[in-house]
Amino acid sequence: MANIWKPLKGVTISYIGNGTFLFRFYHQVDIQRVLKGGSWRFDRYMLILGVITEDENPLEIPLFNVPFWVQIHNLPLGFMSKRVGQNIGNYLGKFLEYDEKNFINFCIHLCVFVSFSMCVNLWKNRKNVKKPGGDPKEVFFKFERPGTFCYLCGLISHIGEHCEKLLLIGEVNGIRKWS
């Protein structure tokens, strides 16, 4: 990961047990760049990062939230604003950042902190939005670099051929709930 992140002041990585690693960065700029640049993966597994203080035990930090960059497509021109982006971001999770430079084909680009427990609901990739007194418009979400995703059960941890749900349904009919 150090080769990918290329921290300006360096990073020390230690395995501390129970599938948990401690990444010690030596400058705040490096920490912020890594946290904003997610989602990160190593060997096809998603890294869930958290920030700790000196008095906390790293093994007790809840690691359930992941930053995702999301593209919101099919927005009417009047919906292309930071306020709308914040509202949609907070619907998906916790809004983090709005990319003002990325207006391509009626699409906005935002970073959202998503609870891993809600990820199953997120892959249903559309929502109706409307302004007061207006007609609803269907918008589409495209999550960037979501990692290994199972289209049978909706979890980010394995692919369909390794899913226990496959044992229950037998043969796959090709119909997916997630895009």
C-alpha positions in Angstrom: 0.0 0.0 0.0 2.9 2.3 0.7 3.9 2.0 -3.0 0.4 2.9 -4.1 -0.2 5.8 -1.7 3.4 7.2 -1.9 3.1 9.2 1.3 5.3 12.3 1.3 6.6 11.7 4.9 6.2 7.9 5.0 4.0 5.3 6.6 4.7 2.3 8.9 2.4 -0.7 8.5 2.0 -3.3 11.3 -0.2 -6.3 11.7 -2.0 -6.1 15.1 -4.2 -9.2 14.9 -7.7 -10.2 14.0 -7.3 -9.2 10.3 -6.4 -5.6 11.4 -3.4 -3.6 10.3 -2.2 -0.3 11.8 -1.1 2.3 9.3 1.0 5.0 11.0 1.4 8.1 8.8 3.9 10.8 9.7 2.0 13.8 8.3 -1.6 14.9 8.3 -1.5 15.7 4.5 -0.8 12.0 3.8 -3.6 10.8 6.1 -6.1 13.2 4.4 -5.0 12.2 0.9 -5.4 8.5 1.6 -8.8 8.9 3.3 -10.2 11.0 0.5 -8.7 8.8 -2.2 -10.7 5.6 -1.2 -12.0 3.1 -1.7 -8.8 1.1 -1.4 -8.2 -2.6 -2.0 -5.4 -5.0 -1.4 -5.4 -8.4 -3.0 -9.0 -7.9 -4.1 -10.1 -7.2 -0.5 -11.5 -3.8 0.5 -9.6 -1.9 3.1 -11.8 -0.2 5.6 -9.9 2.7 7.2 -10.5 4.5 10.5 -8.7 7.2 12.3 -7.6 6.7 15.9 -6.1 8.9 18.6 -3.2 8.0 20.9 -5.4 6.8 23.7 -7.5 4.4 21.7 -7.0 0.7 21.2 -6.9 0.0 17.4 -8.6 -3.3 17.8 -11.7 -1.6 19.3 -12.2 0.9 16.5 -15.4 0.1 14.6 -14.5 -0.3 10.9 -17.8 -0.1 9.1 -17.6 3.0 7.0 -16.0 3.4 3.6 -15.6 6.5 1.4 -17.0 6.0 -2.2 -16.9 8.3 -5.1 -20.3 8.3 -6.7 -21.4 9.6 -10.1 -25.0 10.8 -10.2 -26.3 10.5 -13.8 -29.4 11.7 -15.6 -29.8 14.9 -13.6 -31.9 17.7 -15.1 -29.9 20.9 -15.6 -31.6 22.6 -12.7 -30.4 19.9 -10.3 -26.7 20.4 -11.0 -25.7 22.0 -7.8 -23.7 21.4 -4.6 -26.9 21.5 -2.5 -28.5 18.7 -4.5 -25.3 16.8 -4.4 -25.2 17.1 -0.6 -28.9 15.9 -0.3 -28.2 12.9 -2.5 -24.9 12.2 -0.7 -26.7 12.2 2.7 -29.3 9.9 1.3 -26.6 7.4 0.3 -24.6 7.8 3.5 -22.8 10.8 4.8 -21.8 13.5 2.3 -18.1 14.2 2.3 -17.1 16.2 -0.8 -18.5 17.6 -4.0 -16.3 17.7 -7.2 -17.2 21.1 -8.8 -14.9 20.4 -11.7 -16.7 17.2 -12.9 -19.8 18.2 -14.8 -20.0 15.8 -17.7 -23.2 14.9 -19.5 -25.6 16.0 -16.7 -23.6 14.1 -14.1 -22.3 15.2 -10.7 -19.5 13.6 -8.8 -19.4 13.3 -5.0 -17.6 11.4 -2.3 -19.9 9.8 0.3 -19.0 8.0 3.5 -21.1 4.8 3.4 -21.8 2.5 6.2 -20.9 -1.1 5.2 -24.1 -2.3 6.9 -26.1 -0.2 4.3 -24.1 -1.3 1.2 -26.7 -3.9 0.1 -29.3 -1.1 -0.3 -26.9 1.1 -2.2 -26.5 -1.2 -5.2 -30.1 -0.6 -6.1 -28.8 2.2 -8.3 -31.6 4.7 -8.9 -33.8 7.2 -7.0 -36.5 9.7 -7.9 -35.7 13.3 -7.2 -37.9 16.3 -7.6 -38.1 20.0 -6.8 -41.1 21.3 -4.9 -44.1 21.4 -7.3 -42.1 19.6 -10.0 -42.3 16.2 -11.6 -40.1 13.4 -10.2 -36.9 12.6 -12.3 -35.1 9.3 -12.0 -31.4 9.6 -11.4 -28.8 6.8 -11.5 -25.9 6.1 -9.2 -22.6 4.7 -10.4 -20.2 3.8 -7.5 -16.6 4.0 -8.5 -14.2 1.2 -7.7 -16.7 -0.7 -5.5 -14.4 -3.8 -5.1 -15.4 -7.4 -5.2 -19.2 -7.5 -5.3 -21.6 -10.5 -5.2 -24.5 -10.0 -7.5 -26.4 -12.8 -5.8 -26.6 -11.5 -2.3 -25.4 -7.9 -2.6 -22.3 -8.1 -0.3 -18.9 -6.6 -1.0 -16.7 -9.5 0.1 -16.9 -12.2 -2.5 -18.2 -13.0 -6.0 -21.2 -15.2 -6.9 -19.4 -18.4 -7.5 -18.3 -18.3 -3.9 -21.6 -17.2 -2.4 -23.5 -19.4 0.0 -26.8 -18.2 -1.5 -25.8 -20.2 -4.6 -26.3 -23.3 -2.6 -29.9 -22.3 -1.8 -30.9 -21.3 -5.3 -29.0 -24.0 -7.2 -28.9 -22.7 -10.8 -28.5 -19.0 -11.5 -31.2 -17.5 -13.7 -29.2 -14.5 -14.8 -31.6 -12.0 -13.1 -29.8 -9.5 -10.9 -31.1 -7.0 -8.3 -28.0 -4.9 -8.6 -26.5 -3.2 -11.7 
